Structures are given as C-alpha cells and as structure tokens.
Amino acid sequence: MAKPTRKNEEVDVLIVGSGPSGAVAAKLLTESGMSVVTLEQGTWFDPGDYPGDKKEFELAGGKQWHPSPNVRDNERDYPINTSESDVEPLMQSAVGGSGTIWAGHWVPFLPSDFKVRSLDGVAVDWPFDYYEILPHLEAVEQLVSSSGTQGNTGYPQQAGYPTKQIPIGKTGMKLAHGMDKLGWHWWPGLNAMPSIPWQGQNPCARRGTCMFGCPEAAKWSPDLVLFKEAKKYGHRMIAGARVREVIYDDNLGRVTGAIYVDMNGRERRQMAKTVVLCANAIGTPRILLNSKSKRFPDGLANSSGLVGKNLMMHPFGLVMGHFDEDLESWKGPSGQLINTLQFYETDEKRGFVRGAKWGGMSAGGPLSSKGYVGSTVFKDGGKVEDTWGVNWHKMIEERFGRTALWAIVGEDLPEEINRVEIDSDLADSDGVPAPKVIYKTSDNSKRLLEFHAERAKESMEAAGAVSTSVMPQMRESGWHLLGTARLGDDREQSVLNQYGQAHDVPNLFVWDLSAFPTGAGANPTATLMAVAHRQATQLIKEARNVEAA
C-alpha cells in the first residue's frame, strides 16, 4: 500500500482525467504500491442527483444533463468550437468522466479491427493484436461486473462473464425475430452492469435511463467502483482541478507534473515522476497543445505534428421500428438488448470499406418514442413529424412502449484533416484556451451509414414494424472520441509507442482513446479499459525491474 500523499507533494504517478481508462490506471498503480494522484476537472456526483428516477428525466436531458458541454454549459465544462464539425462531441465533466452517463454497452473490438491496413489496405495497423489484449479484456470484464451470455459467434472463444444475462425482454425478442427471418447474426447484449447484486453494485433495475446516470448505482461507473477501491491503497483524487498545462523541463528532457486551477480559481502545481493523460481525445490534445516549451513550441510531445490530428467520432445512425403490439420498450437496460455483427467486416461489393455494429435498444420514454433525441427530431417518409399539440396523445398511443430501435455505430477511418486545435478566441471560465473541433464525415462513412440504415430498416420490417423512422446520421452523437495522439512504432507517424509512452518524452503517457490508431465499428469502452490495463501492467513491470536492478 502506498503512503498517503500530501497536497503538492511529488508522487510516483499523476493521472489527468478520471474516466474508465484513468480509473483502471489508478486502481492498478496504487495496488502495486505507487503513490498516485488523479486530477479531475469535474466534481463528484451522487447517484441520488441523477434524473433517471424522476418524472422530468427526459426534459432534464435536454439541458442540465445534456451530454454536450456546449448545451449543458456548466462551470466545470469547457466550451468547444464545433462550427466546422459535422458531429457534436459529447462528454461529461465529473469524477468518473463520461462513464457516469454512458449506456453501458460492452462491445470488445474484433481481431480484424487491429489489422485494417493488412486486411483492407486502409488506415494503419495497431502495434499489437486482439489476442495480446484478450487476457486484459477478461480481467476488466470482472472489474465492471459485466452481464452476458458466453459464446457469441461473432468473436473468438473467450471466458464467460461474472453475472448472467439481463433478460432481453419483448423488445429484444421482437428485434431477434426480424433477424431470424432474414437469417442474420444476432446475440444477446453484453452490458457493464450486473443482473444480480455483485461486488457492491446493485442489480440492474431495468429503468432504462442509463444515459442520464444510474440512480440505483447498478450500472458500472468509475467513481462507484474503481476509485473507491484505489482509495483503500492510498490513491488521492483532486476534484475540481482544471489542468492548464503539463510541466516540461527542457534541461531534464522530462515532464515534472502539471499546473492546474482549483475550484477557488487558485493556480496550483502537482509534481510527479510520471504523468498519464486520460482526459479524452479532445481534452488530452488540448492539454498537450497548450503545454508549450522551448523544445516543443507546437505543443508537448508533438515532434510528429500529429497531436490533435486523425480525430474519429464514430458516425452514428438510428433506425426505429414502430409496432402494433406493446413491447414494454420503455424497459431497460438502455445499453443493448441484443446486437449484431452481420455487416461488420468489409465487403467491397457494398461500395465502402469496414462496417458497423448495431445495438438493439429499447426506445425509452415518451420523447424518445416520438423520435426525439437531444434536439433532433426524426424524419418519417422524408418529413419532420409534427407530434406536439393535438397529435401528442395519438403518438403516445401508437408509439410509447411499441417502438424498438437499432443504434448503428459505424467505423470512420483516421484522416489528418479531422482534428482538434486550440481556438484563437475561446476559453473556459478559468481562462484556459479552449479547443476547436474540425470534423467532416467522409464519403466512405456516408455510404456505410446509408447501407446499414437500409439493412436495419429491412430487419424492422421483417420483424413486423408498421412504420419506421430513419436517421442515417445524427449530429449529436459524438460519444466516442478517438485517435488524436495515436500509438505506433514509427515516431514520425505516431505520437506514442505501443505502451502509450510518448516517443518524445519518456515519462509521459497517454492511455485514453486518443491513443487508438483506428476506431473500429464498435463501442470502444471495453477495448479502452483492456488497453489501459495492458499499459498499466507494463508500467508496473518496468518499475519493478528498475527496483530490482
């Protein structure tokens, strides 16, 4: 157990960001005996504060609990210039990061996702493969109290899950019926929440409000589990700490800590022997680009010029099927009831490369059932639906509890033109320069989403839907931010080596989704945590080798 640290005392490791990867790092490193401090710009949430068990939960999701910091506009958020982006980035500023309000989808990447250059001649290969992270994946699946059914035919053989499958319900059965009629692959959904009491977590209550935070404290979240465990070993969390820059010593050729602004607006320093950035693929390049020195005038660890570039955001589409029968489609989890990998791999006859995973989900509350997500209204037959006023009750009778949906997570390929920069005018409430996101959906991604939306509509019709609502791409869908400080063996074509260590700075690491060379066509949290587990394990191994020498 590490000795508890005092304020500003130099520690072995400083972690910036407390989302899923930062939580894995904190737990493993503190348990190994290292002194660890985490800086988090947000504050602690209490599960009782989440709106999911309150009547107005969907309305709260339109402002106070909206996933976009630009809409929420809380003091602990930083603004993002998205005037040149097709997709609005989504995230949460809190201890636990966006893990506090994620849906709980647990979808590991597939073997092909690590070798897209070799297989399809696009993008780049990862410096390691699926089988190298598999033991780390199986380790973190125990940490998140996952629930599911072993044997998904879309994956190689792997170990089972700690708790049994959450029932897929009438909605999942209806979606599965359509897939069976077409002879297409599907499997019961794997979720990061237990179906029974497990490791201090409550079982899923199937409330279906996961993306507003879980008031039952059932859905896995970093603040509820890993940071509590890390605290037992001496970990210290500093919440409300907005990092201004990472300190680089030109004489030493190393980083020595970070400068942050506390909740009272005071500038402070936290010194450390090693710094690990886990601030997401917008927040991490923002910190690096704001951390300038004599050696790095264009941003810390940026000799390649790739910090902030190759941003991926998983173009995302929705297809809703409306049925005559009551499916109880308000019932959760709002993770995934079933999923399919039927069209995941490349088939060049389709006119694009790579593919997408579909997650079969419940439709949620009344606003979601009418086709309202955030500020987006679905189109039916090419027209915006007018369901307010006299049509409201008719819509509730026809759709509430009778609507199922396919959420389509498409792979977008890394392109340097899609990037994060420092905005010339915008700053947060502490005066720290804010990021600007430049992101355009590629032609390949557009063709991919159109194809998958058509196939998903086909499956809804096969399941017996009386009508469908289709949105091939949604603007407010930037949940998955990837690629802006990528891993690689070639220091001219990457920012980090295979262990997330900066090529330019030996004691600086990046373990969040910024490090991903490609984004796959699946929700990334499972792979993110597995990779973080691998990287932390390697750092511990190297530290022990030094001690033994």
N, C-alpha and C positions, 0 to 999 in steps of 0.2 A: 504493500500500500504506500502510495506517495505521501510525503509530508504535506499537510495543508499549506497553501501559499498565502502570502500577504499581498495587499494591494501593491501593484507596480513591481513586485519582486520578480527577478528573472526566473522564468520557468523553462522546463525542457521543451515544451511544445505549446505554441499559441495557435488555436484554431479560430478562423474567422468565418462565422456562419454556423447555424445550429440545425440545419435541415437534416435529412436522412443520412447523407454522407458524413457530415460533421458529427452526428450522433454516434455513428459506428466508430469513427476515429476516436472520439472522446472515451467511449467505453473500453475499446481495446488498449489504447495507450495508457490510460490510468490504471487499468488492471495489470498492466505489465510493470508498473512501478514508476512510470514517468510522472512528473508534475505537469499538469495540463490546465490551461485557462482557455475558455471559449468566449469570444466577443460576439454579441448578437445585437443588432440594431433595434430589434423589436423587444417586446416585453412578454411576460408570462400570461397565458390565457387560462382561465378557469373553465372547465367543461360546462359549468352552470351558466356561463355567459353566452354560450353558443345558441343561436336562434332556432335550431332544428326541432326543439320540443315546444316551440311557441307558435301560435296561430299565424303570426305575421312573418314566418321564416322566409317565404319567397320574396316578400317585399323588402325585407332586410338584406336579402341577397342582391338587391338592385342598387344598394348604396353602402351602408355600414359594413356589410360582409361581402361586398362585391370582390371578386378575385383580382381585379385590375387596380393597381395602386393609383392610376390616374383618375379612376372613378371614386375609389374609397377616399383618397386624399387625406389620410391620417398623418399626424405629426411624425410618426416613426417611418412612414413610407418615403421613398424618394421618387420624384417625378421622372417620367421617361418621355422623351420627344418621339412620338410614333407617327409623325406627319408623313414619313416616307416608308411606312411599313404596311404591308397587306394584312398583317396579323397583329393583334393587340397582345403584348406579353402579360401573363397572369402569374401572380405570386402572392405570398403573404409575409409580412414582417412580424415575426413572433418567435419566441423560443419554440423550436420545432419547425420553423420555416413553413414552407408550403405543405409540409407533412401534416400540419394541423387541419388543413381543409381539403386534402386530396380525397379522391374517391375510393382509394384502397385497392385499385387494380394491381394485381401481382402477375406480371407477364414477362418472364425472362426472355431476353433475346435468343434467337435461334443460331445454330452453328454457322449458317450462311452469312449472318449479319457481320461477322468478324472478317469476312474474306470477299467483300463485294468487288474489289479490284481483280482478284484472281478469277472469280466466278463470272462476273458480268462486265468487266472492263471499265468500271466507273469508280469514281472517288478513290479511296485508299483502303488498304488492308490495315487491320489493327496489328499491333506488335505482339499480340498473344491471341489465343483462340478460346472458343467456348469451353473446351474441356479443361483448360487451365483455371478458369474461374468457377467451374462446376462445384468443387468442394466448398468454395467460399459462398456460393449461392445457397447450397444446402445448409450451411451454418447460419446465414442470416434469415433463412426461412423459419428457423427455430426462434430467432430473436423477435420476429414480427408476429408470432402466434398465428401463422397463416392457416387457412382452412381450404380444403380442396379434395379432389379425387385423383389418385395416382394413375398414371398410365396414358396420359394424353398422347395420342398417336402422332401429333404434330412435332413431338420432341423425342430426342434420345431418352433411354431409360434413366430415371433418376429416383432419388429417395422419396418417400412419402412426406406428408405434411402433419404437423403436430395435432391439428384438430380436424374432425370430419367435415364433410361438405355442408355448407349452408344450403338449405333447400332452394332450388331454382324457381319454385312457385309456378303459378299458372302462366305468368308472362314468359318465363324461360321455356316452359313446355310448349307454348304456342310457337315461339321462335324456332325451337328444335324441330317441331313438326314440319315447318316450311323447309328447313334444311334437309330433313329426311326425305321429303317428297322429291327434292332435286338431287339427292344423292351426294350432298356436300358435307364436308367435315364440320363437326362442332364438338365441344367438350364443356362440361360444367365449369363455371367460372371459379378461378382461384383468387382469393381475396386476402388482404392483410388484416384480418380480424378473426377472432376465434368464434366457433359455433357453440362452445361451452366455456365456462369460466377457466381461465388459463393464465398462469404467470402474473396474477394480479389484475388481469383485464377481465372486464365483464363480457358475457357473450353478446353477439350482435342482436339487437332488439328489432331489427328489420324495419326501422323507422323510415329509411330511405332518404335521409337528409345528410349523408356523409360529407358532401361538399360544402356544407355550412358549419362543419365541425361536429363532432360526435358528443352529444350531451350525456350519453351513457358511459363514456370513456371505454368503449369497446373497440372501435377502430384503432389500429396501431398508429401511434404518433410519437415522434422522438422525445417530446417533453414528458410524456406519460410513462415511458419505459426506460430507454437507454440512458437518459441524463440522470434519472433517479438512481440507476444502478451505478453510473460513473461517480456520482457524488459520494457513494459509500467508500470509494477508493481515493478520495481527495480531490476530485475534479471541482473546479470553480467556474461558475457561469457568471459573466458580467452582462446583464441585460441592459437594453437602452444605450448600447455603445456603438456609435456610428463611426466606422473606420474611415479616416481621412486618407491615410497612405500607409504603406509598408515601408519601414525604415531600411535603407540600404547604405552600408558603409563602403565607400569607394576604396578605402585603404585595406579593409579586410576581404573585400570581394564577397561579402555575405550580407544577409539581412539580419537585423538585430531585434526586431519587434515591430510594433505598429503604433501609430498615433491615432487616437480616437477621441470623439467628443461625447461626453457623458450626458445623462438626462438633464443635467442642470446647465448644459452649454459650456462646460469646462473642458479644455483640451488636456488629455492625459496620454501617458505612454505606458505600454505594456511590453516589457523586454522579454525576449525568448531566444533560445538556442536554435529553434526550428520554427518556421511558420507554415501552416497548412491553410490554404484558402478553400472554403466550401460555401461561397456566397452566391451561387448560381451563375449561369452563363451570361448574365448581364452584369450582375454585381461584381463578379470576380474580374472581368476585363476592365470594368470601371475603376476598381481599386488599382490594378496594375498600370493602367494608362494615366491615372492621377499620381502615381508614385514615380516621379522623375528624379534623376540624379545626373552627375557628370558623365558617368558611363552609360546611363540609359536615358538619354534626353527624350526619347519617344515612348517611354513607359518601361517599367521594370520587366526584366526577362524577355524583352521584345527585340532581340537582335535579328530574329527571323522576319519581323514585321507582321507576324500573324496573330498577335494578341488582339482579340476582338473580331477577327475575321472567321469566315466559314460558319456563321450562325445558322443553326437549323431550329425549326419550331414545329415540326410535325403538322403539316396541313391536315385539317380535321373537318370531316363532314358528318352529317346526321341524316338518317332516314327513319321516319316514324310511320308505323302502321297502325291504322285505326280499325278496331274490330267491333262486331255486333255484341259480343259477349263480354261479361265482366271478367277481367283478368286480374283484378286486385293490383293493378300496375302502379299503385302508389306505394306498394310494399317493397322494402329494401332487400338486400343492400343496394345502394346506388353505385356500387362497384360494378361487377359484371355477374350476371346470372349464368350466361354461357358465353363462349367466344368461338371464333372460327379463324383458321389459318388457310382456308380453302384457296385463296388467291394471294398468298403471301410471297411466293417465290416468283422470280422473273419468268415471263413467257413473252418473248419478243413479238409474237403474233398480235399481242394486245396493243402494241404501239408505244410502249414505255418500258422502263426497267424498274425492278424491285416491286414491292407490293404493299399490302396493308393488313392489319389485324382488325377484325370487327369485334366489338364488345356488345353483347346483348344486354340491354339495361331496362329497368323499369322507367316509366315516364315521370314519376314524381307527383308533385302537387298540381293544383288547377292551372297555374300559369304555365308550367311546363307542358301540361297536357294540351293546352291550346297552341303550343308551338312557340312559346316564349322562353328564350334562354338569355339571361342578361338583358341586353337591349335589342335582341334580334327577334324578329317575327318571321316564322316560316312562311314559305310560299306554297300554295297548293294549286296546281294547274297553272302556274305562272303568275298568279295574282296574290297580292298581300291580303291575308284574311282579315276581315273586319268582324271580330268576335266580341267586341265590347257592346254595352248598351243592351238592346232587346235580344241580341244574339247570344248573350253570355249564358243564360240558363240552357239554351238549346245546345251550346257547345259542351257544357258540363254533362248533360245527359248523354251526349253522343261520344264524348272522348275521355272524361275523367274516369280512371280505372280501367279503361278499354284501349289504352294506347301502349304499344311497345316500341322500342327503338333500337337501331343499330348505330353505334358510335364508331366511326371509321378513322383509325389512326394510320395515316399514310406516311411512308418514308420520303423525306426530302433529302436530296444529296447536297453535300457541302459545296458552297460556292463563295469565293472571296468577296464578291460584291455584296453578299448578305453579311452584315457586320454590325458591331457596336462601336460607337465613337463617343468622345466627350463632347457634349453640346457646348457651343460657344457662348450661350446666354443663360441656359437653365441651370439652376442649383437647388439643392434641398434646403430645408429650414435651418440648417447649420452652415450654409454657405458652401458646402462641398459640391463641386461641379457634377452635374447630372449626366446620365447617358442619353444618347440618341441612337435609335434602332433604325437601320435601313434594311428592309427585307422585302423581296419580291418573289412571288410564287412562280416557280419555273414552269415551262411548258410541260416537262415530264410530270411534275406534280399535278398539274391541271388535268392531264389526260388520265393519270392514275386515279384521281378522285372521281372524275366523271364515270370511268369504268366501274369503280367499286360502288358508287351510288346507284348505278343502273342494276348491278347484280343484287345489291341489298334490297332495292325495290322489288325485284323479281322474287326474292325469298319471302318478302312480306306478302306479296300477292299469292304465292304458293301456300302460305300459312293461312290464307283466308281473309286478309285485310280488305275491308270495303272501300278504303281510300288510303292514300299515302301522302305524306308531306316530305319533301326532299330539299335539303340544302347541301350541295356538293362541297362547299367550303364556308366555314364560319369565320368572321373576323375575330371575335372574342374567343379565341381558342388556343392562345399561346401558353399552354400549361407546361409544355416540355421544351426547355431552352437548352440547347446543346452546342458544343463544338468550337467555342471561341478561344480555346487555349489547348489545342489538341495534342494527344500522345503521338509519338512516332520515334523511329530510330534515327532518322535523318534530321539533324538540328536545323537545317535550312528549310525544311518542310513541316516542322512541328515546333511546339513550344516546350514540350515535356518529353521525358523519356518514358519507357513502358511502366515505370512505377510512379508516374505523376510528379517526378522531380524535374524542376526547371533545368533545361540544358545550360542556361546562363548562370544560374545561382544555385550552388549545391545544397543549401539548407532551406530552399523554398519549394513548396509542393502545392499542387492543385489536385483535389480529389472530388470535385463536383462534376456536373455534366459538361462543364466547359472542356473537360479533358477528352470527351468522346470523339474519335475521328469520324465516325458516321453515326447516324441516329436510329437505324433500323426502322421497322414499321410497327413498333410495339411500345406500350407504355414503359418508360425507362427506369422506374424506381427500383425494381428488383435487381436489374443489372448494375445500376448505380451503387447500391449497397454492397453487392457482391464484389465489385471492383474496389470500392473503398476498403472492404475487409481484406482483400488481397494486398492493397498498398500499405495499409497499417501493419499487417502481419510482416511484410518485408522490412518496414522501418524498425519494427521491434527486433527482428532478427539481426539487422545491421548494428543496432545499438548494443545488443548483447555480444556480438562479435568484437566490437570495439572494447567493451568492458573486459572481455576475456583475454584480449591481446596484451 
